[in-house]
Amino acid sequence: MIKLDIVNAIVQKTNITRTKAEQAVETVFEAMKTALGRGQRIELRRFGVFNVKPRKTGIGRNPRTGQQVNIPPGKAVRFKPGKELQALPAPASKN
């Protein structure tokens, strides 16, 4: 699923214009990015929680050369699904 699929679902369900639906989706995503950028937690009831966790300094390897590379500390966005999302059935295998 891509952002366009979300916009199309909003248009079909609410009968608002595509432009307004795109603006609504963009506004929500921008608000989420801003909040996460400030280190705030985003809790969407019955869906899940987004939060920012610090990432430690580490040592990695360049897969091509095998040379060690220092990985600087940073921040990573984490998502923890809510109970309703966890209760979804697993997708069928494609094999």
N, C-alpha and C positions, 0 to 999 in steps of 0.2 A: 504494500500500500504506500502511496506517495501523497504529498500534500494535495495534489489535484483531486485525488480520490476523496479526501476529506471535504474539500470544497464542494465537489459534486454531490456528496451525501447531504450536506447542509442545504444545498439548492433544492434537491428533491424533497427533503423532509419539511422544509419551512416555506418553500415557494418565494424566497427572497431572490434578488438578482445575483448573478454570478459575481459581479463586482463587489457587492456588499458582503457576500460570503467570503471572498478572498480577503477583503479588509478585516473581517472578523477573525479569520484564521491567522493572518499575519499579526494582528494585534495581540492575540493570545500567545503566539510563539515569541513575540518580542518581549512581552511582559514576563514570560518564563525565563528567557535568556537574561534579562536584566536582573531578575531576582536571583538566579543562580550565580550570576556574575558578582553579586554582592554577598554571596555565601549563604543566602537564605534557603530555607527548606520549602518545598512546594508539596502540599498534601492535597490530593484529589480523592475525596472519599469514594470508596468502593472501586477505585482504580489503582492507586498506588502513591508512592512517595518518591520524589526526586530530591536528592541532596548532594552537596559538594563535600568530598572527602580529600584530605591532603594526601599526596603521593610522596613516598619516601625517595631519597636519593638512592641510586642503585648503579650497578655495573652490568651492562649488556654486551652483546657481541654483534659485530657486523656480520651478517650471514654470508656475505660474499668473501670477505677477507679473513674472518675469524678474529679480527682485531678487537680488543676490549674497548668499550665506549662508555664514558660516564653519562649516566642519565640524571639530569637535574631534578630537584624536587619540583612538584607542581600540584595541580588540583585535578581531580577527576569527578565527573558527574556520575552518580550511582542511582539506580532505580530499584525500588523494592515493590513488587506487585502487591496489590490488596488481595483480600480473601476471595472476592468474586473473580478476579482475574486469574488467580491461582487455580480456581475450581474449573476453569475451562478444560474441555477434553483435549488431549494431545492430538496434533494433526496426524492424519494417516500417513504411513510411510509410502514413499514413491517407488519402492522396489517391487 
